[in-house]
Every structure is written in structure tokens, then in C-alpha cells.
């Protein structure tokens, strides 16, 4: 996947990701393809939440934030949609 990777992220992007993590509380495991498998999604989410709050503009941590955004994209796309 890695479609959400950027060199750095804005405070607004980081805050949006933190809100999403806090609201959805991802858990379990997820396969993002291309050899990326996250076994403990809760632990990973908690770690990325801290990184997003403190280090969103540091390129060293952009990979973890990008992966979490890929997780969000995959989970949001697989969530059942409400028929209107």
C-alpha cells in the first residue's frame, strides 16, 4: 500500500489521525500487503498516536504515520457502509 506516505505531515493531518485512532480504537491484526503485516494493531496504534502528537513534522517518523494512515484507509474501506 504505502499510498499515504509523505516526508512530513501537518499538525492538522496528525490531529485528524489521532482523533480517528481514539474514536475507532483499532485492534487485532492487519495485512497491508507488500510484506507489511501488523500483528498487534492496538499497540501499534498507541505508539503511532504518540508519534503523531509529538513528531508529525519529523521525517524520521513519517513512515510509521504513513503506515497508520494506510491502516485507516484499509479499515475505512472495509467497514460496512450504511445504506441510505
C-alpha positions in Angstrom: 0.0 0.0 0.0 2.0 3.0 1.3 -0.2 5.3 -0.6 -0.4 7.8 2.3 3.3 8.3 2.8 4.7 11.8 2.9 8.0 13.2 4.0 6.3 15.1 6.8 2.7 15.7 7.9 0.9 18.8 9.0 -0.4 19.3 12.5 -4.0 19.1 11.1 -3.2 15.7 9.4 -1.7 14.4 12.6 -4.6 15.6 14.8 -7.1 14.0 12.4 -5.2 10.7 12.6 -5.1 10.9 16.5 -8.8 11.6 16.6 -9.5 8.6 14.3 -7.4 6.3 16.5 -9.1 7.5 19.6 -12.6 7.0 18.1 -12.1 3.7 16.4 -9.6 2.0 18.8 -8.2 -0.3 16.2 -7.2 -3.8 17.5 -6.4 -7.2 16.2 -4.1 -7.7 13.3 -3.9 -6.4 9.7 -2.2 -7.3 6.5 -1.5 -4.3 4.3 0.1 -6.3 1.6 3.6 -5.9 0.1 5.0 -7.8 3.1 3.6 -5.4 5.7 1.8 -7.3 8.5 0.9 -5.7 11.8 0.3 -8.3 14.5 -0.8 -6.1 17.4 -2.8 -3.2 15.9 -3.7 -1.8 19.3 -0.1 -1.5 20.4 1.0 -0.1 17.0 -1.9 2.4 17.1 -1.0 3.6 20.6 2.6 4.1 19.6 1.7 6.0 16.4 -0.7 8.1 18.3 2.1 9.4 20.5 4.4 9.9 17.5 1.7 11.8 15.6 1.2 14.1 18.5 4.8 14.9 19.1 6.8 14.2 15.9 4.4 14.7 13.0 6.8 17.1 11.3 10.0 15.0 11.8 10.8 12.9 8.6 12.3 10.2 10.8 8.8 9.2 12.0 6.9 9.7 8.8 7.0 6.0 7.9 5.0 5.0 11.0 2.5 7.7 10.5 2.1 6.8 6.8 1.5 3.1 7.7 -1.1 4.1 10.2 -2.8 6.2 7.6 -2.7 3.1 5.3 -4.3 1.1 8.1 -7.1 3.7 8.4 -7.6 3.7 4.6 -7.9 -0.1 4.6 -10.2 -0.3 7.7 -12.4 2.5 6.5 -12.8 0.9 3.0 -13.7 -2.5 4.5 -16.2 -1.1 7.0 -19.8 -1.8 6.2 -21.5 1.2 4.6 -24.9 2.3 5.9 -27.5 2.1 3.1 -29.5 5.3 2.7 
